Every structure is written in structure tokens, then in C-alpha cells.
Amino acid sequence: MSKENVGIVKAWELTVRKSQAAAATATKRRANSIFAVMSVAHVDDDDDDEDDGNAGPGEIYHAEKLLSNGDFYTGQWADNLPHGHGKYLWTDGCMYVGEWHDGKTNGKGKFCWPSGATYEGEFKNGYMDGKGTYTGPSGDTYRGSWTVNLKHGQGTKSYANGDYYEGEWHCGLQDGHGRYQWMNGNHYVGQWKNGVISGNGTMIWSNGNRYDGLWEDGLPKGNGTFRWADGSFYVGVWSKDPREQSGTYYPSGSMASVDFDPQKVFAVDLNDCKVSTGEKVPVLPSQKMLNCPPVVEGVFKHSKGNDGKSRRASVDGRVCDYSWDSDGDRNGNTIPRSMVEGLGSIQLDDSDMRIARTRQRASRIQPVKRQGDTITKGHKNYELMLNLQLGIRHSVGRPAPATSLDLKASAFDPKEKVWTRFPPEGSKHTPPHQSCEFKWKDYCPVVFRTLRKLFKVDAADYMISICGNDALRELSSPGKSGSFFYLTNDDRYMIKTVKKAEVKVLLRMLPAYYNHFRAYENTLVTKFFGLHCVKLTGASQKKVRFVIMGNLFCSEYTIHRRFDLKGSSHGRITEKPEADIDATTTLKDLDLNFIFRLQKFWFQEFCRQVDRDCDFLEQERIMDYSLLIGLHFRDVSYNKDLHTVEARPSRAQTPRGNGDTDSGMGRFSNVEADQNLLDPTRWASIKLGVNMPAQAELTVRSTNCESQLIGDPTGELYDIIVYFGIIDILQDYDISKKIEHAYKSFQYDPTSISAVDPKQYSRRFRDFIFRIFVEDT
């Protein structure tokens, strides 16, 4: 190694020592023990150059890389990326030793922080993922399952204060069944939700007292029994609000009857039962990967050094001294640009051409525009919008007693509806308004108010979204059913006009629908927030019925592609010129050119939930529903000439060269989006079907016939954020659908049409969905 490089290595070692010295005094001993194993192997420059020159594409060899920002890597190397076993050292004192794959930590390894914290276990695509042990600088230790940097699955945690938890975790928090032991001897066994005691469980104090019953937000709430060590007990409904508390105290045989105040349990007994928050992971390994020049593809720009050597600069402007060129092989031979683009002068067979065309269709995205036309004065539905907003403001704002989640059967009676008249001059219960007189109907108001409570919808926010100063937006064209759709200005809610028959279906299935949502928090079925009717007075006496639903695509991420999938093929293709297809176009089954790869935990949860939801819909005799999917591509670029956005694969089959920077393609900076995804405070928003990181693999059909519903995978992967849910659940298998099935069965393959028996529909739907969603292995 040259004298200059030796000097740089010494400077790096000095920087690491300074980082170590700056660590907290309490963790100094642990930090020193970690960095004692750090060493920089010195090799002769000529040998290193000789290895680089002789290594062929895909060949693994040993390399040492000293980066201009001070970072250092030593280990196995292939195709200008860490690949195999290696050690990476950052100038801030962080270190990773373990397995790499295509420039990302992948396999078993150990990550160390300068604070003394360590993680040892499995990694996947740069994330802590699999089985692993994290030990914090203060002594907190977690052993168990991880998913995308999150404690997820079964695991145990020993806290520095002596507390201990063993059980289930979800997105970094205790969730499910678990046991928590306090250092003082108290312990709890039961259900958890989002890191707090919630559900059914038992608390046992070290003095022999115990509580068995329901909990909410870490406190007894609902039916429960408190028993004292002497045998006395109190049975009743528990609440921190004395007005909601009721029950009976039963003294032991040796005690005289006395009055007992249950509030003492909240004020005294539970004071020693605070759940420790524990330590937070400092800088995440995956965040370090973003700042690691040779690792993350697509966060570098090309530049030329003073010596004319090609370099890549990271998004924060730092330049690394080695070349990571993708338009030439290791011996400097140029790869034809036609090969880079997959098109051009070289001869391609039919399969290559199909892949190239599919890639072009899949990756090209028209500029995203805001959906719908704002309903302003003069619009044909302006008065209808005013009526709708007045009615909802009246329904939601009307005083109502607090309701329990345990509803009486009478609340679900289809006859349970409230009519209200809205004269323009106002009345005792309604405000004056500028619209014509109308009548307003609320269907099963208690049920939908309770559903909104179950969905954690704040009444004031709900009213502001729908009834605020901002107008609704009408989607440009009605759906196939003839229904019209309206979006709130904040995109949170969608309002859909429905037929009388659909209202009857929803009211009929409402008890089962309500119980399904109570039982399965992660259900993918559409959320309904209200069912209403506007009846216009005058000669027309027109009735407009509508349902308020959650908008699946209300997201901070732009939705680049959307699909409506049923698992059938007849008529399931978008009849639209390719030039007119944009990000708001809903594509269908035969337009689908991806399969979706989910992490193991999410894939298993997805399969379980799809089965539950399909069983529910089948029992309710529902068919013709769809899985609505929205994709956000995390790596996109903008073509200034064509004014289009193009998705970039995370691992492409064909290389991309430096010449891309001269083709009019300007990078969209997705670093902020990536940081948002890596921000631990945002992980709680990742749920089944919402904000889910995943990968989409490009597929291509070998033929254009409908028999091949799913194309063949190409190995080309795109990093995505995916959203999905089951929609259109108000169509039962009535006489019209039976006639449609009989008629179309004479003309087409009966298995290819949508109108089939609910049992057959459910089976076909599942088979299809489980083929396009697969486990990421």
C-alpha cells in the first residue's frame, strides 16, 4: 500500500478512536471491547490491481476499499459490490462484520455501534430481519424475531431496570399474548395491543392480590374481578371514570361487610405496574447502508475527477475514489447501449421483445394529476353535495349517549332509520341553508357511529373532512355499475352512490360485518362509515342513496399504478389506448404484469386474512368483489423530453451505463421517502395492506390469449410501497347474476366469467390472489 494510503488509514483509525472516546462513560468499557477487533489489512497495491483486472463478471475475490469519506471495507467483492463475507467500518465508529449480497447486508452478521450497542443475527436486504439479538448500551436485551428492523413475532426482552417481557411483538411493540414480569415481583399475563396492556388478562401482585378481566390502554376497563389474598373479592364493571364504575364487593368469611372504593386500585395498586419503554435502536443499519457509496444502487450521480477518472457521488455530495461503472465489463470492454436499453441494433428473439415491451409499459408512468373535478356552484350535483354535507353534519354532530361496543340486536334492525326534514329556512333541529328543501335518512345510526368508534375515527375530523369549507371532487366517469364516486378534499373518504338493492344487502349483512371487524382488526374488507339517503322534495321526489367508505389510496406516497383484480379473464382488460393510461387509470387482470413479494410474516398474515375475509363473504353470499391494489415505485426518474415518470428496477437484468445522465433523464430524489420509511416513528403506520414495503417482480405473458392470466416472472424486481384491500362487496348472487351466469356460460368458458356462485367465486379469487402474492425468499 502506498505511503499516501497508509496515511489515510491512520487518519481513519484516529477518527474511530475519537468516536470511541466520545461515547458515554457508562458504556466505555463495552465500546472499547467491540472496537478492539477492528483491524485494517494491508496489501500491496500491485496485487490488488492484478486481482481487479483478472476477475471476471460475477467472480468473487478479496478486496480492500478505502473510500474518500473515510469509510473502509475489507472482504469478498464481486461486480463492484461487497458480496460474501466482509467487514465495513464507518468513520463514526459503527461497524458491520458478516455476510453481504449484491452490496447489502444479507445473511448472518454483527453490527456494532460506538455507544456499545450490538445486534448479532440475521440480515436481509440491509435490514435486521430474521432471528437476532440486540443489546442496548444500557443493558436492554431483546432476543427473537425481527422484520425490517422491527421486533416482530416471538421474542423476549430483558430491561436494564430488571423487568422482563416474553411473548408476541408487532411492528416493534408488544402486541398479542405476552407475559410481563416487574422487578418488584408483580406480573401480568394476557393480551397486549400497540405496546400497552389491552384485552383479556390477569395481573398478579407480589402481595397475593390479583385482577382477572378486561383491560384497555393499560388499565382495567370492562368486566373484571379483583381478589385479595385474604379471599375477599370485587366483581363488576371497571373504569377509571367513577361514573362508569359499578359492581359488588364480597368480603371474606372472617371480615365484616365494608364499603370498598375500586378507584383505590387505580390510585395505589397500579402505580407499581408501569411498563418500561426500554431503549430505542440508535442509527439503523439500513440507514447506514444509504450512506455507504458502494452499496445502494441509484443514489449516486456520475462525475469526473481532476484526473479524468469516473466517480460516483452520493446524494450528500461525497465522492468515492473507485469506479462502479455499469456500462463496461471489468476489462474495460464497452457494453453496447442497445443491450443496456434492451432495444436497438442487436437481434432479439420473441421472448426478449415481449420482456422489453412489458418493461416499457410497466415502468413508464404518466405524470400524476389530482383525481376528479371539484364540484363548484353551477355543477349539476352542487345542490346534492350541499345536502349531503348538511345531513352528515347533522347526523354526526347530534348529541348521543356513549355506546358500548356490545350492541343490541335492535340496533341492526333494517327498520332502524331516522328521517329529518331540512327546510331552507331552518327548523328546531336543522340550520337554514341555501339549497332546496330535502329529507335526510340515516340507516342504523347507532351501528355506524359505533363502527366509526371501532375504526378510531374522531367525529370532529370526520365532519371537517366531509363537511368543511373544501368542496368534494367528483370522479370523471361513473363506474360500470352506474354509481358515482366523490372524494373529500383531503382524500380520506370516498362517497359512492348505491342502488336500493345494494342498501338491502348491506343492511342484511351488517351484523356479520360488524362482528367480522371486531374479530379481525387487520381485515382487508372495505370500511363503511355511514349509510344515508337524500330525498329531494318537489315533483321529482328523487332519492339518492350513498355509502361513505375509507379511501384505500389516501397516502403521503404517490400511487403510480392501480389494479382491480377479480381472478377472472373475460372482459378483464382495460379498453383504453396506451397513451391515455395514466396513474389514475385502474387496470384489470389481463393488464397485470407483476407478482408481489411480501416478507415472510406479512405473507403469512396476508394469507390468513384473505382466507378469513373470503369465508365471511362466501357465508354472506357475496360475489363479484375485487382486490384493489395500489403501487408506489420507490425509485423513479423523470424524462424531460417525454414528460413521463419511469420506475427503476432495484435489480435489473440489463446493466445501465453512465450515458443515462445524458439522455434527458433527471433523477427524482427519493432519499426523503426512504428516510420516511426508515423512520421508526412511522413504523406504526405499516399495517396489512397499508404502507407496506414489498417488491414487485415484472412478469411477461408468453401469449396474448386469456388462458395465461399470470405472466412468467422475469427476475426484474422493483422496490415498492403497496396498498391493497377488498372492495365492491355489496353484490349478492341474486336472480340477475344467476341469469347472467347462465347466458354467458353458453358463449364463453364458464370459469372465465365474473358472475359465478359465491363458493366458486371465493375459491377462484383465492387461487388467483395466492399466485400473484408470494413469499419473498
C-alpha positions, -999 to +999 in steps of 0.1 A: +000+000+000+014+035-009+025+059+018-004+082+009-029+054+016-012+043+048-016+079+059-053+078+051-057+045+071-040+060+101-063+091+098-093+068+097-081+049+128-076+082+146-112+092+137-126+060+151-106+065+183-121+099+187-156+085+182-149+059+209-136+085+233-168+105+228-190+076+239-208+078+273-186+069+303-210+042+314-205+023+281-168+030+276-157-005+286-182-022+262-173+001+233-136-005+237-141-042+237-160-040+204-135-019+185-105-039+197-113-064+169-112-036+142-082-040+120-072-029+086-054-055+065-026-040+043-019-054+009+004-044-019-012-021-045+001-041-074-015-073-061-048-055-056-048-041-092-039-075-106-069-091-088-092-064-100-080-068-136-083-106-138-117-110-121-145-118-145-181-108-142-197-125-112-163-137-099-158-133-061-124-121-049-109-104-019-107-066-020-099-037+003-117-004-004-107+029+013-133+055+005-126+092+003-152+099+030-130+078+054-151+046+054-133+013+049-143-021+036-123-053+035-137-087+024-152-105-005-161-085-036-179-092-069-192-070-097-180-038-079-201-047-048-195-063-014-205-099-019-197-127+005-181-122+039-167-088+047-162-060+072-173-024+068-162+003+091-177+038+093-158+069+105-184+075+132-174+042+148-201+019+135-190-015+122-206-045+104-189-079+101-208-106+083-224-117+050-231-094+021-252-100-011-252-076-040-239-047-018-264-052+010-260-069+044-277-102+038-273-134+060-257-137+094-237-108+107-229-085+136-235-047+137-218-026+164-225+010+174-199+033+191-222+036+221-216-001+228-249-014+214-247-045+193-270-066+170-260-101+162-282-122+140-298-124+106-300-096+080-320-093+048-316-066+021-298-043+046-324-047+074-322-066+107-346-094+096-349-129+110-336-142+143-313-119+162-302-104+195-300-067+202-282-054+233-285-017+240-258+005+256-276+004+290-281-033+290-316-038+275-315-071+256-340-084+230-338-119+216-362-131+190-377-124+156-372-092+135-388-079+104-375-048+086-356-035+117-387-042+138-392-066+167-419-087+151-431-122+161-420-141+192-393-126+214-381-119+249-368-086+263-348-081+294-349-045+305-320-027+322-342-019+352-348-057+359-382-060+341-388-088+317-412-095+288-418-127+269-444-130+241-456-116+208-444-084+191-458-065+162-441-036+145-416-031+173-442-032+202-457-058+224-489-070+206-508-102+211-503-126+240-474-120+264-461-121+300-445-091+317-426-095+350-417-065+371-386-064+392-408-060+423-424-094+417-457-082+401-465-098+368-491-097+341-502-125+317-526-117+288-533-096+258-513-066+245-520-040+218-496-014+205-472-018+234-498-015+262-519-039+282-552-043+263-577-071+261-583-100+284-556-107+310-545-113+346-524-091+369-509-107+400-493-086+426-464-098+448-487-094+479-511-120+465-538-097+451-549-103+416-572-089+389-588-110+362-607-093+334-607-068+306-581-041+301-578-010+278-548+013+274-530-003+304-560+000+329-589-023+339-618-014+317-650-036+314-660-067+332-634-079+358-628-094+392-603-081+418-593-107+445-574-100+477-551-125+493-575-129+522-602-143+499-624-112+495-632-100+460-650-073+440-669-082+408-682-056+384-676-032+355-643-013+359-634+021+346-612+049+357-642+072+354-662+067+386-694+074+368-689+042+346-678+021+376-703-004+390-700-037+410-703-056+442-678-062+470-678-096+487-657-098+519-641-129+531-658-150+558-636-136+585-644-100+576-674-078+583-691-062+553-674-030+544-675-004+517-648-006+490-638+021+466-625+005+434-607+037+425-580+028+451-569+001+426-562+028+400-546+052+425-525+028+445-521-008+432-514+001+396-487+027+405-461-001+406-471-016+373-457+008+347-444-009+316-409+001+307-404+018+273-368+005+270-341+018+248-345+028+211-322+015+185-298+043+175-289+048+138-303+017+120-280-005+099-302+001+068-298+039+073-260+034+072-265+015+040-279+046+024-247+064+032-225+036+020-213+045-015-207+011-030-239-004-016-271+013-026-278+014-063-294+046-076-284+072-050-253+083-069-246+107-097-217+105-121-189+130-121-154+133-134-124+139-111-094+161-119-076+130-131-104+122-156-114+091-137-151+083-135-165+087-100-199+084-083-211+110-058-236+101-031-267+123-027-250+142+001-221+152-023-194+128-010-173+113-037-157+078-036-124+072-055-132+039-071-153+034-102-186+015-102-192+015-139-222-004-153-217+001-190-184-017-193-170-050-181-141-054-157-116-054-186-130-021-199-149-036-228-179-014-237-213-030-235-235-018-264-261+008-255-287-013-274-281-040-248-284-015-220-318-004-232-330-038-242-338-025-277-319-014-308-293-029-332-289-063-316-312-092-326-338-101-300-360-131-301-397-130-294-393-136-257-368-107-254-391-084-273-420-093-251-399-086-220-387-053-234-423-042-243-436-053-210-408-035-192-415-003-211-453-005-203-447-014-167-421+013-160-435+042-178-458+063-157-477+094-169-474+125-146-497+121-117-526+145-115-552+151-089-582+129-094-617+142-100-634+176-108-641+200-080-679+205-075-685+242-076-716+264-079-732+256-113-722+220-113-752+197-118-746+180-085-737+211-065-770+211-045-767+174-039-733+180-024-747+207-001-775+184+010-750+156+017-727+179+038-757+193+058-770+159+065-737+144+077-730+175+099-764+169+115-760+132+119-725+132+133-729+163+154-762+153+170-757+146+208-758+108+215-752+087+246-719+069+249-723+034+234-706+002+242-691-020+215-716-047+226-746-036+206-782-049+210-798-068+181-824-040+177-796-016+166-792-037+134-829-038+125-833-026+089-862-005+101-839+014+125-836+046+105-841+083+112-858+108+088-850+145+092-866+173+071-843+202+060-864+233+050-844+262+036-854+285+064-842+260+090-861+243+118-858+235+155-831+208+147-817+220+114-799+251+103-811+274+075-794+267+041-793+279+005-803+246-011-838+234-019-858+216+008-848+179+012-853+150+035-823+131+051-823+095+062-798+078+085-797+040+083-788+022+116-772+053+130-761+036+163-743+008+144-723+032+121-715+055+150-700+025+168-682+014+137-666+048+135-655+044+171-642+010+163-622+024+134-609+052+157-624+080+137-627+113+155-661+128+150-648+163+145-621+152+120-648+132+101-671+162+098-642+185+088-631+161+060-666+158+045-684+190+056-656+215+058-651+245+036-635+225+009-658+211-018-660+174-028-645+161-060-665+140-085-646+114-104-647+119-141-669+090-150-692+066-132-682+030-126-696+001-146-724-003-120-736+033-128-725+045-094-709+080-090-679+085-068-670+116-048-637+122-029-632+145+000-606+172-005-582+155+019-586+122+001-595+104+033-631+094+024-649+082-008-686+086-012-703+062-035-739+063-047-756+029-044-787+012-056-816+002-033-807-035-037-771-027-025-786-009+005-806-040+013-775-062+010-755-040+034-783-039+060-788-077+058-751-084+063-745-056+088-745-078+120-719-102+105-699-073+090-698-056+124-687-088+142-661-095+115-644-062+121-645-067+159-628-100+155-602-092+129-585-058+131-564-064+100-594-073+078-590-062+042-627-057+037-639-021+028-646+001+058-681+017+058-685+048+079-721+056+071-752+048+050-775+076+041-802+088+017-812+122+004-848+126-009-854+158-029-888+174-025-909+186-053-922+169-084-893+146-089-892+131-054-857+117-064-839+095-039-801+093-038-786+066-016-749+066-008-724+050+014-692+066+029-661+045+027-624+048+035-602+057+006-576+030+003-552+052-015-551+081+009-513+082+013-483+105+015-468+084-013-479+089-049-498+059-063-482+052-096-501+021-106-535+007-096-551-026-103-587-040-098-583-078-097-611-105-096-593-136-108-614-139-140-604-132-176-635-125-197-636-087-203-609-081-178-586-058-198-586-020-199-602-008-231-581+023-234-553+034-257-519+030-241-512+067-245-542+076-224-533+053-195-520+073-165-515+068-128-552+073-121-563+045-146-575+014-129-560-016-147-575-051-147-565-087-145-552-091-181-532-058-177-513-071-147-476-076-153-463-081-118-462-106-090-457-092-055-432-104-030-441-100+007-418-106+037-425-139+054-445-126+084-467-103+062-472-130+036-484-155+063-507-128+078-519-119+043-529-155+035-547-160+068-566-127+064-576-133+028-590-167+039-610-152+067-624-124+045-633-148+017-650-171+042-670-142+055-681-130+020-689-165+009-712-170+040-730-138+032-735-150-004-714-121-018-696-123-052-681-100-078-657-084-053-622-073-062-588-069-047-578-032-053-540-028-054-520+005-055-483+006-061-458+034-053-424+028-070-397+039-047-371+045-074-383+067-103-368+091-128-383+119-149-379+120-187-379+157-196-384+151-233-414+127-230-427+143-198-431+109-182-420+092-150-403+059-152-399+033-125-364+020-120-358-017-111-339-023-079-321-052-095-323-051-133-314-079-157-296-055-180-270-030-168-273+007-170-244+030-181-230+064-174-246+075-206-280+076-189-272+110-175-270+125-209-304+111-221-326+138-207-333+117-176-332+137-143-333+117-111-362+122-086-347+123-052-363+095-032-339+099-002-366+117+018-391+090+010-365+063+020-358+081+052-395+083+059-398+046+055-368+040+078-380+064+105-390+043+135-419+067+144-436+058+111-435+021+115-467+021+134-484+032+102-473+000+084-503-024+086-515-053+064-525-036+031-513-001+042-478+015+037-463-020+032-427-022+018-425-050-007-411-059-041-428-062-074-414-087-099-420-080-136-438-107-155-444-113-192-470-134-209-458-159-235-490-154-254-518-128-257-546-153-251-567-151-219-557-186-208-525-172-193-538-150-165-504-145-149-472-140-168-439-157-164-415-140-139-385-122-154-364-117-123-366-079-126-375-065-092-389-031-082-389-017-047-425-006-039-448+005-012-480-014-017-516-008-007-545-033-011-580-041+001-612-060-009-638-037-025-672-039-041-687-063-015-724-053-020-733-077-048-750-109-038-758-138-060-793-127-069-815-137-098-800-112-122-765-126-116-778-162-120-793-152-153-761-135-164-741-167-155-764-189-175-764-166-205-726-160-206-719-197-200-733-206-234-709-181-251-677-183-230-658-205-207-679-206-175-647-204-154-636-171-172-667-150-163-672-130-132-708-140-125-704-173-107-717-189-075-702-173-043-685-205-033-668-209-067-661-172-068-643-173-035-622-204-044-612-189-078-604-155-062-582-171-035-564-193-060-556-162-082-545-139-053-522-166-038-505-169-071-498-131-076-487-126-039-458-148-029-433-150+000-401-132-006-374-158-002 
